[in-house]
């Protein structure tokens, strides 16, 4: 169902792809947008147990796109170095394909926000919980279930 990488020698082990998701803080979410246009949007995220969690507004372009088509891709570029004399770049990246779900169950939403808070503000958990509680009606939590994950190294 998913294509093999054209330059297979650049494919990195699955453990490397998972490490990239664990160690990094932002990626680009690609969605089926309006009028046949792809919609790619950067998001902060947290990874846990083969799932990617992020938050956003409970209305708008991203929210509507996910409701209309839950199939997504998600890209994280860990590093990039310009190799000017080689007319190239060195990089490490991971790409996930999967389905996204808007978390509507209160416990699932809370769990997602806990995962996000632990990644971004582990020393401020109580304040983060209060912030989430104050914004509860305005913010949504999302969960990507990864169906296919690869890592690639370019040089």
C-alpha positions as CSV (number, residue, x, y, z in Angstrom):
1,X,0.0,0.0,0.0
2,X,2.9,2.4,0.8
3,X,5.7,2.9,-1.8
4,X,9.2,1.7,-1.3
5,X,11.7,4.5,-0.9
6,X,13.4,5.2,-4.3
7,X,16.9,5.5,-2.8
8,X,16.6,2.6,-0.4
9,X,20.2,2.9,0.7
10,X,19.2,6.1,2.5
11,X,16.5,4.3,4.5
12,X,17.3,4.3,8.2
13,X,16.1,1.6,10.7
14,X,12.7,1.9,12.3
15,X,14.3,2.6,15.7
16,X,15.8,5.8,14.1
17,X,12.4,6.9,12.9
18,X,10.9,6.5,16.3
19,X,13.9,8.3,17.9
20,X,13.4,11.2,15.6
21,X,9.7,11.5,16.6
22,X,10.6,11.2,20.3
23,X,13.4,13.7,20.2
24,X,11.9,16.5,18.1
25,X,9.2,19.1,18.9
26,X,7.7,20.2,15.6
27,X,6.7,18.7,12.3
28,X,4.6,19.4,9.2
29,X,1.1,17.9,9.0
30,X,-0.1,17.4,5.5
31,X,-3.9,17.2,4.9
32,X,-6.3,17.1,2.1
33,X,-7.4,20.8,2.1
34,X,-9.9,22.9,0.2
35,X,-10.6,22.8,-3.5
36,X,-8.2,19.9,-4.2
37,X,-5.2,21.8,-2.6
38,X,-3.0,20.0,-0.2
39,X,-2.8,21.8,3.2
40,X,0.5,21.5,5.0
41,X,0.8,23.1,8.5
42,X,3.5,23.1,11.1
43,X,2.5,21.8,14.5
44,X,4.2,21.1,17.8
45,X,3.7,17.4,18.8
46,X,4.5,14.7,21.2
47,X,5.0,11.0,20.4
48,X,3.9,8.1,22.6
49,X,3.2,4.4,21.8
50,X,3.1,4.7,18.0
51,X,0.8,7.7,18.1
52,X,1.5,11.4,17.6
53,X,-0.4,14.0,19.7
54,X,-0.9,17.7,19.0
55,X,-3.4,20.4,19.8
56,X,-5.1,23.2,18.0
57,X,-8.2,25.3,17.6
58,X,-11.5,23.5,17.7
59,X,-12.5,25.2,14.4
60,X,-10.7,26.4,11.3
61,X,-9.0,25.1,8.2
62,X,-6.9,22.3,9.9
63,X,-9.9,21.1,11.9
64,X,-12.2,21.0,8.9
65,X,-9.6,19.2,6.8
66,X,-9.2,16.5,9.4
67,X,-12.9,16.0,9.7
68,X,-13.3,15.8,5.9
69,X,-10.4,13.3,5.4
70,X,-8.6,11.6,8.2
71,X,-5.7,10.3,6.1
72,X,-2.5,12.3,6.7
73,X,1.2,12.4,6.4
74,X,3.5,14.0,8.9
75,X,7.1,15.0,8.3
76,X,9.8,15.8,10.8
77,X,13.2,17.1,9.7
78,X,15.7,16.6,12.5
79,X,18.7,18.3,11.0
80,X,19.9,19.9,7.8
81,X,23.3,21.0,6.8
82,X,24.0,22.7,3.5
83,X,26.8,21.1,1.6
84,X,27.4,24.0,-0.8
85,X,30.4,22.6,-2.7
86,X,28.5,19.4,-3.3
87,X,25.2,21.2,-4.3
88,X,23.4,19.1,-1.8
89,X,22.3,19.0,1.8
90,X,22.8,16.5,4.6
91,X,19.7,15.8,6.6
92,X,17.8,13.3,8.7
93,X,14.0,13.0,8.5
94,X,11.1,10.9,9.4
95,X,7.8,10.6,7.6
96,X,4.7,9.0,9.1
97,X,1.5,8.1,7.3
98,X,-1.6,7.4,9.2
99,X,-5.1,8.5,10.3
100,X,-5.9,11.4,12.5
101,X,-8.7,11.5,15.0
102,X,-10.2,14.4,16.8
103,X,-10.3,13.4,20.5
104,X,-13.8,14.1,21.8
105,X,-13.8,11.8,24.9
106,X,-12.8,13.9,27.9
107,X,-10.4,11.3,29.3
108,X,-8.7,10.8,25.9
109,X,-8.3,14.6,25.6
110,X,-6.9,14.9,29.1
111,X,-4.5,12.0,28.4
112,X,-3.3,13.7,25.2
113,X,-2.7,17.0,26.9
114,X,-0.8,15.2,29.7
115,X,1.5,13.7,27.0
116,X,2.0,17.1,25.4
117,X,2.6,18.8,28.7
118,X,5.2,16.2,29.8
119,X,7.1,16.8,26.6
120,X,7.0,20.6,26.5
121,X,6.6,21.7,30.2
122,X,7.5,18.9,32.5
123,X,8.5,21.2,35.3
124,X,5.2,23.2,35.0
125,X,2.6,20.4,34.9
126,X,0.1,22.0,37.4
127,X,0.2,25.3,35.6
128,X,-0.2,23.6,32.3
129,X,-3.2,21.7,33.6
130,X,-4.8,24.9,34.7
131,X,-4.1,26.5,31.4
132,X,-5.7,23.6,29.5
133,X,-8.7,23.7,31.8
134,X,-9.2,27.4,31.2
135,X,-9.0,26.9,27.4
136,X,-10.9,23.6,27.3
137,X,-13.8,24.9,25.2
138,X,-11.4,26.6,22.6
139,X,-8.8,23.9,22.1
140,X,-8.9,20.5,20.5
141,X,-6.6,17.5,20.9
142,X,-5.7,15.2,18.0
143,X,-4.2,11.8,17.8
144,X,-2.4,10.3,14.7
145,X,-2.3,6.5,14.6
146,X,0.8,5.7,12.6
147,X,0.3,3.1,9.8
148,X,3.7,3.5,8.1
149,X,6.8,5.2,9.3
150,X,10.2,5.7,7.7
151,X,13.4,7.6,8.3
152,X,15.7,8.8,5.7
153,X,19.3,10.2,5.8
154,X,20.4,12.4,3.0
155,X,24.0,13.4,2.3
